[in-house]
Amino acid sequence: MLASPHNHAVLTLVALLVLGIAIGTAHNRALQHGETLLLQDVTRSVLAPSEIAFSTIAVAGKSAARIAKPRRALLRENASLRIQLQRLTRENARLREMAGENARLREALDFRESTALKMIAAEVISRRESNWFDTATIDRGTKAGVERGNAIVTRSGKLIGQVAETGPFTAQMVSLTDSNSAVGAMVQRSRCTGILQGQSTDSLVLSLFSKDADVRKSDIVISSGVGQVIPKGFEIGRVASVRRKTVDGTTSVRVIPSVAFDQAEQVFVVKLVKP
C-alpha cells in the first residue's frame, strides 16, 4: 500500500528532529574538546566571502557619506564666498570712486582758494566731437553769470577752452583744439609770445613772431593774457616740436595739451577780465 503525503511529512519531520539532535550533540562534544564542528567550518567557508563583501560595502558606504557631507558643505561655503566677493568688489569700486571724487573736489577747492579770479564751478553734461567741431555742454548758463568768451579751466587750473554760446541754464564750450579756436599764449620759460591755434587734432600750433624765438622741446606753454579775455598764466600744454621758418621769419611750435578735452568732467568758468 502506498504511503500517504501525511505520512511522508511526519517521517520527514522526525528525520529532521533526529538530525538536529545529532548535530547538537556533536557540536556540544566538539566544544568540550575545544574543536570545531566540520559542518560549522564548511558553513563559515561558504559565507565568509559574502560577509567580507557586505562589510566592505558597508564601510565604503559610510566613507562615501562622510565625504559627501563635507563636499556639500564646501559647495555651499564656496557659493557663499562668491557672493561675498561680488559684494566686496562692488563696494570696493564704489569706495574707489568716492575717494577719486573726494580728491578731485579737494584739488578744485585748493585751486579755487589759490586764485583771486572769480570762478563758477560747472560740470560737463554732454559732448559733441567731430572732424570739424570739438564742443561740450556745461550745466551753468547766464543765470549763474556765465558769458560768451569766458575761459574754461580744469579743476587743477589747466586751460582747455572757451565759452562759445550761452543759455539761461547751460553753456556750450569749445576746445582749444577746435580749428576755430585761437588764443594768446607764451612760452613760460622765455616769455616769447604768439598765437595758439587749434588744428582739429590732438595738438595745437603756437605761432611765434621770430624765427629765433627762444623755445625748445618740453617747454611749458601758458596763456599770455593778450586781449584781456583769457587771464594770464593758465597752463595749456608742452612743446612737442619746433620748426623755424626762414621765409617769413617765424617759428611754428607744436604743442600737446596738458589735459585732453574729452577727459574733463568738473571745470571752472573764469569770468572775463575787464579792462
Summary of the structure (lengths in Angstrom):
residues: 275
radius of gyration: 48.2
end to end distance: 153.0
largest distance: 153.2
contacts: 763
relative contact order: 0.11
helix: 40%
strand: 29%
